[in-house]
Amino acid sequence: MPPASKELVVAVIGYTGGVGTCLLKAMNQIHLKPFALVRSTTMRVGNDSDDSPVDFASLGERLLEEASKTNGGNAVPVIADVTASLAVQKRYTDWLRAGISVVTANKGIFAGKEANYQALLAASKEGGARILHETTVGAGLPVLGTIQGLVASSHQIQKVEGILSGTLAFVLGQVAGGKKTLSQAVKDAKFLGYTEPDPRDDLNGMDVARKAVILARLSGLTGIELGSMHIESLVPEPLRICSMDEFMKEMHLYDDELAKRVKDVEDSGGRLHYAAKVDVINKKVTVGLLSCEDSHPFNRAGPDNMVAITTNHYTRPLVVQGAGAGGDVTATGVLADILQCAYQ
């Protein structure tokens, strides 16, 4: 990559959170000083001696002003959002239209209504700014950039399959070979801190489904909406609205169904994984248990996230594998996106 010709003027929103603190540490290591630091209620911009109440309109104006004065006006204003805030996401289109690039780890808008997603892309084009969100799928893994690069270089994406939940990978790995029951595996995952406070938020597959929507849209599919997808939940239907304590207590009653599915697949020489599948040729996106024959890359994923991309040229899938969660890997993925903005 050639030396960047433009300097960066960066605001970090959410700098006190887990990913935010890791991002500031990573920026410090490469001597990239943030121009503005923003948290939920206050912000500090430029050389201000004190914090002031959050004002997103003012933040954008001051970023643009600073960029116009930096490096002879040859600087790029960037907002890095490492929050899960809907209020911040609502500002993306305004910032992009104004020429402020947005880097984010917040997947909501990219997996939401397609019209909102398309409006974001239109705003980016209108303002000549970039919208980068590599870390919305696979944390710091170069998944989205790889797909975008393949599409840009004339590959026709045919299929994208992804193990996109470390929690579900752990659970299915424990259940494999009849080592443990589903309820035992979930209890172990919760004890080890691998699950959300309520494990059903992992087991229902919704987080994987949101990532599947993002993969589908970048692969060229249109008309994909979360609400119309088939998403297989591993939460037994009678336990979906009860208390978490009742769920944990009663889940063992439903162990046999999954155990049978695992055994049937393994008896035929395969393995069962929880995965997203984007079938571009047939314009179909599914999320749930996927039976994989012995040669499938997923059978060597272990606890990692893994994405297998099949194109007209990569008939044997191109595979991206590695840790799909964690503050440091997510933060360095965000920082890589920030640095990409210097080349726009």
NORVENBEL-V808088 format. One record per residue. PHI is phi in whole degrees, -180 to 180 (* if undefined). Layout:
phi = [PHI;PHI]
//
This chain:
phi = [*;-70;-58;-67;-95;-124;-84;-116;-117;-115;-109;-110;-102;98;-71;-92;-79;-61;-70;-60;-66;-66;-65;-62;-63;-66;-63;-63;-66;-108;62;-106;-91;-69;-81;-142;-124;-128;-123;-61;-122;-134;-146;-128;-121;57;-96;-56;-84;-131;-73;-130;-59;-62;-140;-67;-65;-64;-58;-62;-62;-72;-63;-63;-63;-65;-63;-69;-100;-99;54;64;82;-97;-131;-115;-79;-135;-110;-106;-105;-117;-108;-111;-82;-68;-62;-70;-60;-63;-89;-56;-63;-64;-63;-63;-61;-79;97;-100;-73;-123;-118;-147;-108;-95;-81;-49;-70;-78;-106;-84;-57;-61;-62;-68;-63;-66;-64;-64;-64;-65;-64;-61;-67;-62;-90;64;-116;-106;-121;-122;-147;-51;-81;-76;-135;80;53;-87;-67;-81;-87;-67;-62;-65;-63;-62;-66;-65;-62;-65;-100;84;-66;-103;-68;-104;-158;-130;-120;-145;-89;-122;-134;-62;-62;-70;-64;-64;-62;-67;-67;-72;-78;-57;70;71;-62;-143;-82;-59;-63;-66;-64;-66;-61;-63;-63;-66;-61;-81;82;-86;-106;-66;-50;-107;-57;-63;-69;-91;-69;-77;80;-68;-66;-63;-63;-61;-66;-63;-61;-62;-61;-63;-66;-72;-83;106;-78;-121;78;-92;-127;-55;-69;-106;-86;-86;-124;-87;-92;-91;-89;-56;-53;-65;-109;-81;-121;-82;-67;-64;-61;-67;-58;-64;-73;-98;-62;-61;-67;-117;-67;-65;-61;-69;-58;-67;-63;-62;-64;-61;-68;-69;-64;-93;94;-110;-137;-105;-129;-95;-149;-99;-133;-106;-98;-70;-61;-95;54;-137;-125;-129;-136;161;-73;-122;-83;-120;-67;-56;-80;-67;-56;-58;-71;-119;-78;60;-85;-77;-77;-148;-126;-112;-114;-108;-128;-65;-100;-94;-73;-94;-57;-78;-117;-115;-139;160;-62;-108;-158;125;-61;-69;-68;-68;-63;-70;-66;-63;-64;-60;-65;-56;-66;-60;-65;-70;-105;-77]
//
